[in-house]
Amino acid sequence: MDLGLKGKVALVLAASKGLGRASAAALAAEGTLITIGARNRQALEQAAREIQRESGSRILAVPTDVTKVEELEAIVATTVHEFGRIDILVNNAGGPPAGTFETLDDGQWQAAFELTLLSTVRLIRLVLPYMRQVGEGRIINIVSTSVKEPIADLLLSNAIRPGVVGLAKTLSIELASHNITVNNICPGRILTDRLRKGSMIKEKIAQGMSETEALSTRGTQYYCARYSDETIGETRGSGSTRRFSRITASGLYYWGDYPDRWWSGSSNILGRSYVFGGSSGIRWLFCTLTH
């Protein structure tokens, strides 16, 4: 599939594994030049080598902690120095820790704010001048279905991630005249290390279930039969394409790789929500946002 992304430059955060890596791999497969960032240098450089070998696209690895201003400035400056431009930004970060109201202190609230919301604000501020220079840009924020429906034990995510949605909707209007779109992708239960290490999965395993059985109970609860970070990665890359380049201020919700059960929305209306499941639905949507 040629999505018209060859030669574009993307910056993808939290890309050493999981959903960030899958997003970078999907974009690289279309010929996009990519800088990937994450905290773990070894895992990041390994991911860069593997994605470059698989795609043939150039992948630059820059170790980055998104909570540190100087490291965000460095990854943006390095990308521009190496590639000369930035067309696509994929904001992504590990989720804040689980917890209930009475178990979380001020330090944890502040850390979650800097990780989830302020890192997004800072990165967008840093890349905007370069997007304006080339006359267009695509900004994709990876959030969570918690922005639509709170998730038990994830109070920090439930409270702070909606701020990213409010930011995106506001910016979509402010930046429309510059041909810069801003969208959110809201993944549900995807099989990543974070899900495997969750307290509910550990509890099921402690009760005698295998990991597969424990994960299956989560899949049933959330209406998805199979989880995949590769398919959600394809969706993220789709935010870069020109085929539906009028989509902006939208929320794109994904619940696993379930047969095509959900689909709603309009391809050219400001601020619609898109709800979908299944690999064919997600691949179609992947072709809509980043070109």
Protein Blocks (a to p, Z undefined) as FASTA:
>chain_A
ZZhlgoiacddehilgcjllmmmmmmmmnopacddddfblmlmmmmmmmmmmmnopacdd
ddddfkbmklmmmmmmmmmmmnopafbdcdddddddeddfklpcfklmmmmmmmmmmmmm
mmmmmmmmmmmmnopacdddddbfklmoccehilmlmmmmmmmmmmmmmmmmmmmmnopa
cddddddddddfklmmpmklmmmmmnopafklmmmmmmmmnopabdcfklmmmmmmmmmp
mklmmbghiacddehjbddfbccddfkbghiacddedjklmmmmmmmmmZZ
